[in-house]
Amino acid sequence: MNYFDKEVDARGLNCPLPILRAKKALSTMEAGQVVRVIATDPGSVKDFAAFARQTGNELVEQGQVEGEADTYEFYLRRKA
């Protein structure tokens, strides 16, 4: 996914900080907008899936950042 409205760089931060940064960013966004979160914590893959289920925000896409080992990206769409 190439389109997003806001980006949160959470590289080097461990759980729960990437989730907290994403939550803070989403709180300032309008329904339907997308935030991209970049994280290096391997646990963040599981954490963001759980966060999306619990909050109702949509985890649009997730995966490894191309060309960056151990770096993950998550795209969350703010719920309506």
N, C-alpha and C positions, 0 to 999 in steps of 0.2 A: 504494500500500500504506500503510495507516494503522497497522498493528501492528508494533512492534519492541520489543526488550528493552533495547537500549542505543543511545545516539546518540553519534557522534563528529563534532565540528565542526572540520573541517580547512580552513575558509575562509582564504584568504590564504597557504596553504602550497603550495609547489611540490613536484613529484615529487622524491624518492619519499616524502616525508613523509605525504601522505594514506594511502598504502598501508601504511606502517609503523604509523601510528596505528590503522588498521583491523585489522592483524595482531595488534597488542598487545591490542586490545579482544576480538577473537575468542578469543585464548588464555585469557581469563578467563571465557569463556562455556561453557555446556553444549551438547551436540549438539542441533541443531534450533532453537536460539535465533537471533534475527535482530538484526543491527546495522545501523543507518542511518548512513551517512556523508554529510556535506555538504561539498562541495569547490568551489573556484572555478578550479582549474587545468584548462584545456581538455584537456590531455593525460590527465587522470584517467579520461576515458571509455574510452580504449583501455587504460589501465593496469589498471583494475578488471576488465575482461573477461579480460585476460591473467592477472591475479592469481587469479581464480576458476578458470580452466583449470589453472593450475599447482598450486594447493593443494587442489583438490577441493571447496572451499566453493562453494555455489550462489549465483550472482548472480541473485537473485529478480526484481529490477526495477531499472531505472535511468532517469534522465530529468532534465529541467530542473526546478528548484524553481519552482512556480507563482508568478508575480509578481516573481521575482528574476532579472533578466538575468544571464547568465554564472555561474549557480550551479547545481550539479548535485547530485543525490542518488542514492545507491546503497544497495540493500538486499542484504545478504549473509547467507545462512543457514549457520551452522557445520555442517560435515560431521559425520557420525556417527562 
